[in-house]
Amino acid sequence: MYQKEKQEILDVALKLDKYELIALSGGNVSMRLPDGNILITPSGMIYDEMVADDILLVDRAGNVLEGGRSKSVDTVALCYIYAHMMTVGAVIHTHQPYATGLGLVYDQIDCDLTTIANATKGHVHVAPFSSAASQDMGEKVVQYIGDATAVVLRNHGVVAVGKDLHEALYSAVYLEEGAKTLYIAHSVGGQMAKMTPEQVQEAVEVFKRYGQKKIE
Ligand SMILES: [Zn+2]
């Protein structure tokens, strides 16, 4: 069942690999189905060796309904996110180095780039430490993500969400590109050119009007 959706998850996972947001088997990609069940990548499998049938179908409590692999270790956290963020249709978890690295030093990745505003809808908060593969990880996401579509998990990685996989992918990839640019700016030193709240809001709105661009 859900072959098309499973392939979509796999395609997104391979894009994350291509853009160097994940390596080997790190992170996970998941999607909520109309009946509330969830499709999720398996634990510990290398993405470019994965096929659509390796994706698992779990219920909203994380019980496996279909699939022969072990489910992602973060399933408990993901189920918590889906249960508490009803507008979220897809979740991407990565260990992307630039956003995660900034989160080791700062409490927030400031929205000082129009691309970050477009993709994450504003400042990206950094949640305090939580253990991987715990419900606490999901609780921290729900508590700290605010109105943005991404949150950094301190000492761990990033969780990006969206109404669908495309939106979550956009958030994760462009957050990383933005974090890389901010890293360069911080490294150069000097005065950071901050965006005003009005400029941030305008960038978010402009993007809504223009619709989503397709990532290839
Ligand atoms: Zn992780």
Residues whose N, C-alpha, C, O or C-beta is under 5 A from the ligand:
A	BS01	ZN	G27 A132 G157
